[in-house]
Amino acid sequence: MIGIPRKGRAAALNTPNPFESLHIEVDPQCAEEHGLSTETQFFSDASKSILSRNSSPDLFFDFSINPYRGCEHGCIYCYARPTHEYLGFSAGVDFESKILVKTNAPELLAAAFSRPSWKPQVICFSGNTDPYQPVERKLEITRQCLDVFRKYGNPVGLITKNYLVTRDIDILSELAANNLVTVTISITSLRDDLIGEMEPRTSRPSRRLRAIEMLSSAGIPVGVNVAPVIPGLTDEEMPEILKAARDAGATFANYLIMRLPGNVEQIFLEWLNRTNPMRAARVTNRIKQIRDGKMSDSRFGSRHRGEGEWAAIIKKVYNLQMDKLLLQPGPPELRTDLFCDPQSTLQQDLFGKEA
């Protein structure tokens, strides 16, 4: 397939949807004529539930919440890209330009918390796409959901690449005062030029470090996720990223090695050969060293950290730097004993007993 680079987009391909029998290949000379513009389109998502259950033993949470499907940040390596194919879109340009919005997410979350079957536990916000992607500035769905977490006293772990998280320091501070929240800022590289090519609509590294500083100063537990580590391209930056984050106020850290499920492999390799041709061979060779000769590995236990000698070197560097900087491996434990349904409490106050 021929890539069609577009301003503000990392992906240059709309890979075929494996669930569709028909795929249209557009002539690059006619891209604009056929509607392949850089404009973002937003669609209403009519989901009836908001909490997604996780079955992976590699993750620390059982439930996650994603107010958006698709992500305008456009990270070229994003493992969530293939989820857009279930919606009839492509994992390529479509993923970062056709965004589904769950405007009723706060109401759905409150309904989930009000069910008698709900057991308070840490919910990851979010586990698939960034809750602070650009449109959140206008829609404030994530902010409204955080207010639901605050009202019910349910713990939440936020993961983002966007400085916009600092907008919600007021709610996050209140949650933190009751040990109900942690925030993790993901940093792939400290190089502005690389981030501009690879994660075009995310906050630049200096802004992410500034977010860590502001969150830490507000008493909010904050850490850094060196993710994803891209062998041969960003792996040498791990010590510097960890130190910069610690100096900004991070108290915990983690790392994940890039994986390229489904069509993400084709999308990433096209980008790599187009933007970093001199490093392309080294990157692909190192990925294969870590992935047992393949470009990706979906197996639990190895998909996040890889295997082999190069994976062991990355892990050793991480552990040495963690010890040197006195960073904790993962976020602190949050409370679950403060959970209460405000509606039930109100009913008890009004009638002197549970209604």
C-alpha positions in Angstrom: 0.0 0.0 0.0 1.1 3.6 -0.8 1.1 5.9 2.2 -0.4 9.4 1.9 1.3 11.6 4.6 -1.1 14.2 6.1 -0.3 17.2 8.2 -0.9 16.5 11.9 -1.2 12.8 11.4 1.2 10.0 12.1 -0.4 7.3 10.1 -0.2 7.6 6.3 -2.3 4.5 5.6 -5.8 3.3 5.9 -5.1 -0.4 6.1 -7.9 -2.8 5.0 -10.4 -3.8 7.6 -10.2 -7.6 8.1 -14.0 -7.7 8.8 -14.9 -6.0 5.5 -14.9 -7.7 2.1 -14.4 -4.5 0.2 -11.4 -2.1 0.5 -10.9 1.1 -1.6 -7.4 2.0 -2.4 -7.2 5.8 -3.2 -4.7 7.2 -5.6 -2.4 9.6 -3.6 -3.0 12.3 -6.3 -6.7 12.2 -5.5 -6.6 12.0 -1.7 -8.3 15.3 -0.9 -10.9 14.7 -3.7 -11.9 11.4 -2.1 -12.3 12.9 1.4 -9.0 11.8 2.9 -8.5 15.1 4.6 -6.8 16.0 7.9 -10.1 17.0 9.5 -11.3 15.1 12.6 -14.8 13.8 12.6 -16.7 13.1 15.8 -19.5 10.5 16.2 -21.9 9.8 19.0 -21.3 6.5 20.7 -24.5 4.9 22.0 -22.8 2.4 24.3 -25.1 1.0 27.1 -22.2 0.4 29.5 -19.0 2.2 30.3 -16.8 -0.3 32.3 -14.7 -2.7 30.3 -13.5 -5.9 32.0 -9.9 -6.9 31.7 -8.8 -10.5 31.6 -5.0 -10.0 31.3 -2.9 -11.1 34.2 -0.3 -8.6 33.0 -2.4 -5.6 34.2 -3.1 -4.3 37.7 -6.8 -3.6 37.2 -9.9 -5.6 36.3 -12.0 -2.7 34.9 -11.2 0.3 32.8 -13.2 3.2 31.4 -12.7 4.8 28.0 -14.9 7.9 27.2 -13.5 8.0 23.6 -13.0 5.3 20.9 -10.3 6.3 18.6 -7.7 8.8 19.6 -6.7 12.1 18.0 -3.2 11.9 19.6 -2.4 9.6 16.7 0.5 7.6 18.3 1.8 5.6 15.4 2.5 2.4 17.4 -0.8 2.4 19.4 -1.9 -1.1 20.3 -5.5 0.1 20.4 -5.7 0.9 16.7 -7.2 -2.5 15.7 -10.2 -1.9 18.0 -11.4 0.6 15.4 -11.8 -2.2 12.9 -14.7 -3.6 15.0 -16.5 -0.4 14.3 -16.1 -0.6 10.5 -13.2 1.8 10.3 -9.5 1.3 9.6 -6.7 1.0 12.2 -4.8 3.7 10.3 -5.8 7.3 9.6 -9.4 6.5 10.6 -8.3 5.7 14.2 -6.9 9.1 14.7 -9.5 11.1 12.7 -12.8 9.4 13.3 -13.5 9.6 17.1 -16.5 8.1 18.8 -17.6 10.1 21.9 -19.5 8.6 24.9 -21.3 11.7 26.0 -23.3 9.7 28.6 -20.2 8.2 30.2 -20.7 10.0 33.6 -24.3 8.8 33.8 -23.3 5.2 32.9 -20.5 5.3 35.4 -22.8 6.4 38.2 -25.3 3.7 37.2 -22.5 1.1 37.4 -21.5 2.3 40.9 -25.1 2.2 42.1 -25.6 -1.4 41.3 -25.7 -3.7 44.4 -23.2 -6.0 42.7 -20.5 -3.4 42.3 -17.4 -4.1 44.5 -15.3 -1.0 45.0 -11.9 -1.4 43.3 -9.3 0.6 41.3 -10.5 1.5 37.8 -8.0 2.3 35.1 -8.9 5.6 33.3 -8.3 4.8 30.6 -7.0 1.4 29.3 -7.3 1.9 25.6 -7.4 5.5 24.3 -6.3 8.7 26.1 -9.0 10.3 28.3 -7.3 13.7 27.7 -7.1 13.8 23.9 -7.7 17.2 22.4 -11.6 17.2 22.3 -11.7 16.6 26.0 -10.8 20.3 26.5 -14.2 21.2 25.0 -16.4 18.2 26.1 -15.1 17.7 29.7 -16.4 14.1 29.8 -13.3 12.9 31.7 -13.7 15.7 34.2 -17.4 14.8 34.7 -16.4 11.1 35.2 -13.8 12.1 37.8 -16.5 13.9 39.7 -18.5 10.7 39.8 -15.4 8.9 41.2 -15.2 11.7 43.9 -18.9 11.5 44.8 -18.8 7.7 45.2 -15.4 7.5 46.8 -14.2 4.9 44.2 -10.4 4.8 43.5 -9.1 5.6 40.1 -5.8 5.3 38.3 -5.3 7.8 35.4 -3.0 7.3 32.5 -2.4 10.1 29.9 0.1 11.8 27.7 -1.6 15.2 27.8 -0.8 18.3 29.9 -4.6 18.8 30.0 -4.8 16.6 33.0 -3.6 19.6 35.1 -7.0 21.3 34.4 -8.5 18.8 36.8 -6.1 19.3 39.7 -9.0 20.6 41.9 -10.9 17.3 41.7 -7.7 15.2 41.7 -6.4 16.9 44.8 -9.7 16.1 46.6 -9.4 12.5 45.6 -5.7 12.4 46.6 -6.5 13.7 50.0 -8.5 10.5 50.6 -5.9 8.2 48.8 -8.3 7.6 45.9 -6.2 8.5 42.9 -2.9 8.1 41.1 -1.8 9.7 37.8 0.7 8.2 35.4 2.2 10.3 32.6 3.5 8.3 29.7 6.7 9.5 28.1 8.1 7.8 25.0 11.0 10.1 24.2 12.3 13.5 25.4 13.0 14.5 21.7 10.5 17.1 20.5 11.2 16.3 16.8 10.6 12.6 17.3 7.4 13.1 19.3 6.1 15.5 16.6 6.5 12.7 14.0 5.4 9.8 16.2 2.8 11.2 18.5 1.7 14.4 16.6 -1.1 15.7 18.7 0.2 14.8 22.2 1.7 17.2 24.6 5.5 17.7 24.0 7.9 16.1 26.6 8.6 19.4 28.5 4.8 19.9 29.0 4.4 16.3 30.3 7.3 16.9 32.8 5.6 20.2 33.8 2.4 18.2 34.4 4.2 15.8 36.7 5.7 18.8 38.6 2.3 20.5 39.0 0.5 17.3 40.1 3.2 16.4 42.5 3.2 20.0 44.0 -0.6 19.5 44.5 -0.1 16.4 46.6 -1.3 14.0 43.9 0.7 10.7 43.6 2.2 10.8 40.1 4.5 8.5 38.2 5.9 8.0 34.8 5.4 5.2 32.3 8.3 4.9 29.9 6.1 3.5 27.2 6.4 2.2 24.8 10.1 1.5 24.7 10.9 1.2 21.0 14.1 -0.9 20.6 16.7 0.8 18.4 14.8 4.1 18.5 14.0 5.2 22.0 15.5 2.5 24.3 18.6 4.5 25.0 16.5 7.3 26.5 15.1 5.3 29.4 17.7 6.5 32.1 17.2 10.1 31.1 13.4 9.9 31.0 13.3 8.3 34.5 15.6 10.9 35.9 13.7 13.8 34.4 10.4 12.5 35.7 11.9 11.9 39.2 13.3 15.4 39.2 9.9 16.7 38.3 8.3 14.9 41.2 7.4 11.4 40.0 7.6 8.8 42.8 6.9 5.6 40.8 7.6 4.3 37.3 7.0 1.5 34.9 8.0 0.6 31.4 6.4 -1.4 28.5 8.1 -2.5 25.3 6.3 -1.8 22.0 4.1 -4.4 20.5 2.5 -4.2 17.1 -0.7 -6.3 16.9 -2.6 -6.8 13.6 -2.4 -4.0 11.1 -0.4 -1.8 13.5 2.7 -3.6 12.2 2.1 -2.4 8.7 1.2 1.1 9.8 4.3 1.5 12.0 6.7 0.1 9.5 5.5 2.4 6.8 6.0 5.3 9.2 9.4 4.1 10.3 10.7 3.8 6.7 9.3 7.1 5.7 10.5 9.2 8.7 13.5 7.3 10.0 14.9 5.3 7.1 18.5 5.2 8.5 17.3 3.5 11.6 14.6 1.3 10.1 16.7 -1.8 9.8 18.1 -1.5 13.3 14.7 -1.0 14.8 13.1 -4.0 13.0 16.1 -6.3 13.9 15.9 -5.4 17.6 12.2 -5.8 17.7 12.6 -9.3 16.3 15.3 -10.1 18.8 12.9 -9.3 21.6 9.9 -11.0 20.0 11.4 -14.3 19.1 11.9 -13.5 15.4 8.5 -11.8 15.0 7.4 -8.2 15.1 4.8 -8.8 17.8 3.9 -11.1 20.6 0.4 -11.3 22.2 1.2 -13.9 24.9 0.5 -12.9 28.5 3.7 -12.6 30.5 6.0 -11.6 27.6 4.0 -9.1 25.5 4.8 -6.1 27.7 8.5 -6.9 28.5 9.7 -9.1 25.7 12.2 -12.0 25.8 15.8 -12.6 25.0 19.1 -10.8 25.5 18.0 -7.4 24.4 14.9 -7.5 26.6 17.1 -8.5 29.5 19.4 -5.5 28.9 16.5 -3.1 28.9 15.2 -4.6 32.1 18.6 -4.3 33.8 19.0 -0.7 32.8 15.5 0.0 34.2 16.1 -1.8 37.5 19.5 0.0 38.0 18.0 3.4 37.3 15.0 2.7 39.5 17.3 1.8 42.4 19.5 4.8 41.8 16.6 7.2 41.7 14.6 5.5 44.6 11.5 5.2 42.4 8.8 2.7 43.3 7.9 0.0 40.7 4.2 0.9 40.2 1.7 3.2 41.8 0.9 3.0 45.6 -2.1 1.1 46.8 -5.4 3.0 46.9 -8.2 2.8 49.4 -11.5 1.1 48.7 -13.2 1.4 52.1 -14.5 4.9 51.5 -17.0 3.9 48.8 -20.6 4.8 49.3 -23.6 5.4 47.1 -24.6 9.0 47.7 -28.2 8.3 46.7 -28.5 5.5 49.3 -26.9 7.8 51.9 -29.4 10.5 51.0 -32.3 8.1 51.4 -31.0 6.9 54.8 -30.7 10.6 55.9 -34.3 11.3 54.8 -36.0 8.3 56.2 -33.7 7.2 59.0 -33.2 3.9 57.4 -32.3 2.4 54.1 -35.1 2.9 51.6 
